[in-house]
Amino acid sequence: MSGPYVIRGSVSLPEAELMWRFSRSGGPGGQHVNTSDTQVELRFDLANTEALPPVWKERALARLAGRLVDGVVSVRASEHRSQWRNRESAAVRLASLLAEATAPPPKPRRATRIPRGINERRLREKKQRSDTKRGRTGRDWG
């Protein structure tokens, strides 16, 4: 692989904890596709890893609960014809998935009042539109 895949800050995916599995990709590709194992499945044991800080680990386990099978997150890549490129793609995808899952929650929105000018402008435009439509009636045409 081309080096450590950084999740965030100084935390990266530990190469020793990554489990790789290769199989044949489906789809077009001619004779090449029938002989080479280019599809990559990358698995990472999120529940038992020591590479992530405990707070990140809890956050990721909660956010990725629907994707986990026995605490293991899995990513599959088969868009390239080369196993090497699929390995790179799967590792980058896993790193970005973990970065998103371990990110701190966004700050809560502070409720604010709608400015009076905006409300008045909305009502004024609504009144103009109403007058325009009222003027289209054929009552005054004689």
N, C-alpha and C positions, 0 to 999 in steps of 0.2 A: 504494500500500500504506500501511498505517497506521504505518509507521516501521520502525526496525531491529529485527530479531528476534534477541534475545540468546540465544546458545548457553549460555555460562556466564561469569560475571565480566564483563569488559569486551569479550569477544569476541562479535561478532555476525555474522550472515549478510551478506556484501557484496552489495548490490543489483546491481552490475555483473556479478557472476559467476553470477547466477541465470538460467537459461534456461527460458522459459515456452512452453508449447504448449497450444492450446485445440482442443477438438473437441466434437462433439455427444454429450450424455449419453444413455445408454440408459434404458429403463424408462418408467413412466407420466409424464404431464405434459401431455397434450393437444397442441394445435396449437403451443404455445410451444416444446416440446422439439424440434420439427422444424426450427425456424428459428434457434435460438440456440446458440452454442458455449459451453456452460456447464461442461463437464468440463475440468479443469485438470491438466496434467502439469508438474511442476516438477522440473528437473534441475540438479544441482550437481556440478561437476567437482572431486571430492575429491582426486584424485591430483595435479592441477596448481594447486591453490589456494595462495595466499600468506596467506590470512586467518587460518589456524589455526597455532598454534605447532607446530614440527616433532614434538614428543613426542605431542601430541594427534592430529596427522595420522597418524602411524604407528599409534597405538592404534586410531583410527577405521578405517583401511584394513584392519587385521587383523580387527577385530570385524565389519565390514560386508562382508567378502570375498564372502559368498554373495549379496549384494544388488547388488554393483557390476557394471557393464558397461563395460569399458575405463576403469575408474577413476571412473565417473560414477554417482552415486546418484540414483535417481528416485523421486518421490512423486506419487501421483495422488489427486485429490479430485473427487468428483461427487455428494456427498450433499445439496448445496443446489441450489436452482433458479437462483440468481444466480451469475454468474461471479465477481463481487467476493467473495462469501462463500466460494466454493470456493478462490479465490486465497489468502485469509486462512487458511483451513483447511490448505491444502497447505504454506504457509510455516511455520505454527506446528508442523505435524507434522514437517517437515524439521528445524526447529530443535531439537525435543525428541529426534528420532532422533539427531542429531549430539551433543546434550548427553549422552545415554545412552552413545553409542559412545566419547566422549572422556573419560568419567568415570574416575577412577583405580580400579585394581582394589581389591576389598575386602580388609581386613586378614585374614590367614590365622587360622583358628580355633586357639586354644590348647587342646590336649587336656587334659582334667581327669579326675580319678577320680570315679566315682559314689560319693556319700556312703554310708556303711555303713547309716545309718538308712533311707534310701530302699530299699535292697536288702532289708533285714530286713522292712520293711513290706510290700513286694511279695510276699515269700515267706509272710508271715503271712496276707495276704489270699488267697493262692493255697491255703493249707492250709485256711482257713475255707470256701472255695468247694468244695474237695474233700470236706470233711466234710459239707457241705450236700447235695451230690450223692450221697454214699455213704448218707446217711440216707434217701434216696428209694427205695432198693431194697426189695422186698417180702419179704425173707428173714425178718424178725422178725414178720411178720404171720401169725398162726397160726390 
